[in-house]
């Protein structure tokens, strides 16, 4: 891999994985979940609009596309962004990053429930149970009165599940749209509109320079810039590199939480994270090597959404780097036999779901 792509991949993992830290710092310095969510979407939109303009890409103009983008923005941006901010009020940022990585597990579970994923073998089934077992190991409900049933933990799991719903919808409804950067900007613009509905609950602004800096970093770097870097990484190196970033996000979030916020990272946390990532890898053994989504945060959605088209509408690449066909639906994935090369974010695994991990 060229040095430029290696550095881009490292930067993407660091920026996307640091999103959980920025959320925690913003919360610790007086900002509310609504304030964080609205500002994050608005700043990310501004970055992508500028990048789209510089690339000569225009926003969509037909009502049908905007309607689909509005639905995708609700489940891939507005809801999970808000839930991550709510969840991190009581849960460590590192653990939030690990839970973001469960998005592919929710995608598989959704496919099973809807009957669209018929390729469930022993390995994938084992991976599904293993992934959720790792989540239980992290929270160790047998050691605490509330354990996994806290509102914060449930909010984080719901955010990862929201990414999975978004990826399934985007793979079906937002393919072959072209102008991936402009489409990502349009989706975040729609997400900004959704989040403004929470203005009455945002409360007065009481923060300091640290809170404002954390919020600015989250919106500009952790949302806008990361979506663009993810797009460039897929275009230059293919979805394999995007998959590598997805597996790095939980490690980055846990490490930053420990180094910057002194969050607890005992053997149980690291073991739980390893179990979750192993389970995710096992569930994706029959996924295609050509798909990735570009607009949601890696999942972790996640995550991949780090935080967005966002991932589903960004152009996918074949192994030789040329644009490929549209992302496969859950039904299509059931018949594919090649090893996984990407996973769904922010945001994103986010970024990151059916394609990449989410910014969160």
N, C-alpha and C positions, 0 to 999 in steps of 0.2 A: 504494500500500500504506500502511495506517495506520502512524503512527510507532511505536505499540506493537508491531506485528508486525515492523517493521524492526529495532527494538531486540532483539526476541526472536530474530530470525534471526541477528543479529550475535552475540548472547550464545551461541546454540547453536553457531555455527561456532567461536567462541573456545573454549568449554568442551570440545566434542568434539575439536577439533583439538589442544587442549592435553593430551589424554589420553596421547599418546605421550611428551610431556615429563615428565609425572608418573611414568610407568613408568620412564623413564630415570633420573630423580632418585632414585626409590626403590631401583633397582638399584645406583646409584652410592653409596648410603648404607647398604649392607649387607643389604638385604632380598632374599630369594630369590624366584624366579619363583612358586613354590608359595605363599609367604606373600602375595605381591602378589595373586595370582589369588583365593585364598580370601577375603581381606579385602575386595577390591573387590566381589565378588559379595555378600558379607554386608552391606556398607554400602549398596550399591545397592538390595538387597532391603528394608532397613529404611526407606529414603526412600520407595520406592514403596508399601510397606505403609501408611505414614502417609498418603500422598496418596490411596490407594484408600479408606482409612477416612474421610478427610475428604470424599471424593466420594460416600460411601455405596455403594461397590462392594464386593462380596464375592468371595472366592476361589472358584474352581470346586470342586464337591463330588463330581463323578462320576469314577470310576476311569479311564474312557476318555480324558477330557480331560487328566487328570494324566499318563497314559502318553504322550500326544502331546507335552505340554509338556516332559516329561523328555527325549524325543528331540530336540526343538527346542533345549532348553537345552544339551544336550551339544554340538551342532554350531554353535549360534549364540552361545554364551557360554563354557562351560567350556573347550572345546578352543581356540578362537581367542584367548581371553583369556590362556590359558597360553602359547600359541605366540608371541604378541606379546611377552610378558615374556621368554621364552627367546630370541627373535630379537634383542631389543634389548640383550642382553648383549654382542653383537659388532657390531651395526649401529646407525647413528645414528638418533635419534628422527625426524628429518625424513624420512629415506628410508623408515622404517617407515610413516609417514603416506602417502607416495606409493604404496607397495606395497599398502596397505589399499584404495586407490582402484581396484585391478585386479579387485575382486570382480565387477563387471558383466561383465568379460571371461570370468571363470571360469563365470559363469552361462550365458553364451551358448555357451561351449565344452561345458558339461555338457548343454545342450539339444541341441546337435548330436550328441554322442556317444549320447544316449539316443533320438534321433530325434523328440524332442518339439518342436524348434524348426525348422520347415520354411520360415521366411520369410527365409532367408539370401540376401541379394542382394550385389551387388558392393560397395556402400557398407559394409554391416555386416561383410563378410568383410575388406575393407581395414582397417576399424577394429579388428578382432580382431588382425590381424597388426601393425598400427601400435601398438596398446597394448602388446603384448609386446616389440616392437622398442624402445619407449621404456624398458621395464624393463631391457633389455640395455644401452641407452645409459647409464642411471644407474650400473650396476655396471661397465661397460666391462671385461668379462673379458679382453679382449686386452691390457689394461694391468697386470693383476695375476695372480699365480700361481694363486690360488683363484677369484677373480672371483665369479660368481653362484653357484658351487657350494659356498659356505660354509654351515655348518649354520644360522647366524643368518638368512641370506637365504632359505634354503629353508623355514625355520620361518615366516617372515613371509608367504611366498607360500602356504604350506599353510594359514595362518590365513585369508587372503582366500578360498581355495578352500573352506574349511569354511563360511564365511558363505554362499557360493553354494549349497552343498548344503542348508544350513539354510533358505534362502529358498525353494528349490524344494519342500522338504518342507512348510514352513509354509503356502505358498500353496495346497497341496492338502489339508492336514489340519487347519489351525487358522484357518478362516474362519468368519465369522458367529458368533463366540463372545460378543460383547457385553462390557461392562465392561472396556474396553481397559487401564486402569491396573491393575486387579486382575489381569488376565491377565498383564501385564508383570511384576508383582510375583511372581506364581506361577511364572513361567518363571525368573526370577532366583533364586527360592527353590530350585527344582529344580537350578539351576546351582550354587548354594552346596552343596547335598548332593553333587553330583558332585565338586566340587573338594575336599571334605573327604577324599576318597579319597587325595589327595596329601599328607596331613598327615605320614606317615612320612618323606617326602622333603623336607619344608619346612626342617628344620634348626633350630638354636637362633636366637633372635631377637637380632641384634646390629645395632642401628641407632641413629640419633640423632634429634633433633627435626625436622631437615629431611626425613629419610626418612619419619617418621610423618606429617608435614604433607602430603608429596607423596602418600602412600598414602590419607590421608583425603580429599584433594581429588579423587583419582582415583575413589574409591568413591562419595562423596556428590555431587560436582559432575559429574565426567566420566562417571558411570554413571547414578545415580538421577535427578538433576535433568535431565540431557540427554534422557533418555527421555521425561520429562514435557513438556519444552519442545518436543520434536519432535512429540509428540501434539497439543499446543495449536497449533503452527504449521500442521500439516496441517488441523486442525479449523477454524481461522480463515481461512487463506489458500489452502488446497488444496496439492496435492503439488508445484506449480511452485516454491514457495518452498523446500520440502524439497530439491528438486533443486539449487537454487542453493547451499544449504548444503553439499551433497555435493561440489560443485566447489571450494568454499573450503577444505575440510578439509586437503588436501595443502599448500596454500599456507600455512595457519596453522601446520601442524606443521613445515614447513621453516623458516619465519621464526622461530618460537620456538626451534627447535633452534640456529639461528645466533645469535640474540640472547642467549639464556640460557646455552647450553652451548658456544658458539663452535664449532659444528659446521661443517664445510666445505660451502660452497654455491657452487661454481664454476659457470661457464656450462653445463657438461655436466649438472649436476644439475637446473638450472632448465629446460634444453632437454628433458631426459628427462621431467620432470614434465609439460611442455606437450604432449609427444608422447603420453604415457599418457592424459591427460585428453581430448585430441583423439580418440584412438582409442575411448575409452569413449563419448564423445558420438556418434561415428559408429555404434557398435554399437547405440545406443538410438534410432535414427531411426524405428523402426516400433513403438515401445512406446506403450502407451495413456497418456493424460494423467490417468487417474483412479486409478492404483494407487500404493500405498505401503505399506510395512510399518513397524510401529511398535515392535517389540521388540528388534531387533538394532542394534548400533552402525552408523552410516552407513558406507558403504563408498565405509567408507571405505568392522557391518561394518557395513563397514564397513559399511564400512564401513561404515557404515555403519555400526557396529558395527559410534563410536563406536562395545562396546557397546557389540533385545531383545524381546518380542513382540514379544513383544515385537513386532517390526514387522508381522508378518503378521497378527496378530489385532487390531491396532488398527483402528478403523473408518476406512474410506477416505471421501473426500469428493468430491462432484461439484463442478463449477465454481461452483455457486451456494452451496457451503458445507454442503449437507445430506449426511447419510451416504449412501454409495454401496454398491454390491454388494461382495461379497468380492473379495480380490485375485485377479487372473487367474493361471492355471497357466502353465507354460512352453508347453504346447501351445496355450493360448488366445492367448498373446502372439504366436505365429507368424502369426496371422491379423489382428492389429490393425494399423491403418495410421496412427494419429495420432502426432505427434511425442512424444518422451519428456518426461515431466513430473516424474519422480522417479527415484531410483536407490538401490540398496541399499548402507550402514554399515556401530558404534559408533561393535556398538556402534556395523558401524556402521561412513557412508560413511558405513557403517559398511558410517554409518553407513553407505548405506549400502547387489549381489544383485538380486533381482527387484523391489525396491521402493525402498529408500532406502539411503543410504550407511552402518557401523557402527561405534557406538562401536566399536572395536577392543578 
